Amino acid sequence: MAKYTPEKYIWLDGKLVPWNDATVHVLTHTLHYGVGVFEGVRAYEQPTGGGVFRLPEHIDRLLMSARMCLIDSPYSRDQLIQACVETLRENGLRGAYLRPLMFLGDGAMGLGATEMAVRIAISTYVWGTYLGEDGVRSGIRAKVSSFARASQQSSLLKAKICGQYVNSVLAKREVVRGGYDEAILLDSTGQVAEASGENIFAVIRGHLLTPPLSGAILDGITRDSVLTLARDLGIPADERPLSRDQLYMADEVFLTGTAAEITPVREIDDRRIGSGRPGPITQKLQATFHDVVRGRLPQYQHWITPV
Ligand SMILES: Cc1ncc(COP(=O)(O)O)c(C=O)c1O
């Protein structure tokens, strides 16, 4: 599900503008060199209206990504949180995807240019299940990519930097052309890193395992939520390096991300994972996550920002 339908407004540089007026000049610096940062956030229909899942954490990551790229945000954390809520509200959206993007404008070119304005756009739109309804229900087919995750010596993988996603797009396109649903990337040492736009988990003999944050991975907010839910549900969970063959041998594998939510993996490199169907731990976490994001479990209400 990649297509979106235009909504009424996009928040651009401090105000809501009509959707089709949210345009930029072709000499926009980020368009050429990829130095910009972004977020993917989801809002869900709640019993009492709309609610955004872990919005402050997403805005904190956006601002941290900007700081890592030496970009000074023209707006504060509170202003950006408010802007996301306002954009959803004015578009009349309850369940939606939010895409805040902080980018460098036009007016100066060259890699060393610093004179460009720092601009921010917040788009909100309805976006369905990223890896397909069937994928969420029955599991997807993944393939280990021939592209490795960039080394931490050459990139800042904890930052969600626009240009960094060339690596993910190359990996994703390669495996989709080969008939698979998603790419799993190894790091430069051959350990499992993450999928093209998701973190990865394996269940091995009842233990939930995921690569540690010191690895070549994004500090995923869904990853963090799943680790919290697992611990609260009494499922033993550890952050530990994983090898490719450990994935093949796992009883269950699933991916986590704001777009993909919790998506089971039923096959990797044509090898069936476990029974070839979503396993009990994956299903338990999926069902709990489904209720948490929709505000049905009061103990996780602090993760929801009302719209
Ligand atoms: C490379 C990468 N890894 C992991 C994730 C999952 O992060 P989150 O759960 O915060 O959406 C994403 C999505 O943002 C991503 O792009």
The ligand as a Tripos MOL2 file, in Angstrom:
@<TRIPOS>MOLECULE
LIG
   16    16     1     0     0
SMALL
NO_CHARGES

@<TRIPOS>ATOM
      1 C1         15.4340    1.8640    8.9790 C.3       1 LIG1
      2 C2         14.3150    1.8040    9.9380 C.ar      1 LIG1
      3 N1         14.3990    0.9500   10.9670 N.ar      1 LIG1
      4 C3         13.4140    0.8390   11.8640 C.ar      1 LIG1
      5 C4         12.2630    1.5980   11.7740 C.ar      1 LIG1
      6 C5         11.1760    1.4670   12.8010 C.3       1 LIG1
      7 O1         11.1190    2.6050   13.5990 O.3       1 LIG1
      8 P1          9.7680    3.0570   14.2970 P.3       1 LIG1
      9 O2          9.2710    1.8920   15.0500 O.co2     1 LIG1
     10 O3         10.1810    4.1760   15.1780 O.co2     1 LIG1
     11 O4          8.8550    3.4890   13.2170 O.co2     1 LIG1
     12 C6         12.1300    2.4960   10.7230 C.ar      1 LIG1
     13 C7         10.9420    3.3450   10.5930 C.2       1 LIG1
     14 O5         10.9520    4.4780   11.0030 O.2       1 LIG1
     15 C8         13.1820    2.6130    9.7840 C.ar      1 LIG1
     16 O6         13.0880    3.4550    8.7640 O.3       1 LIG1
@<TRIPOS>BOND
     1     1     2 1
     2     2     3 ar
     3     2    15 ar
     4     3     4 ar
     5     4     5 ar
     6     5     6 1
     7     5    12 ar
     8     6     7 1
     9     7     8 1
    10     8     9 2
    11     8    10 1
    12     8    11 1
    13    12    13 1
    14    12    15 ar
    15    13    14 2
    16    15    16 1
@<TRIPOS>SUBSTRUCTURE
     1 LIG1         1 GROUP 0 **** ****
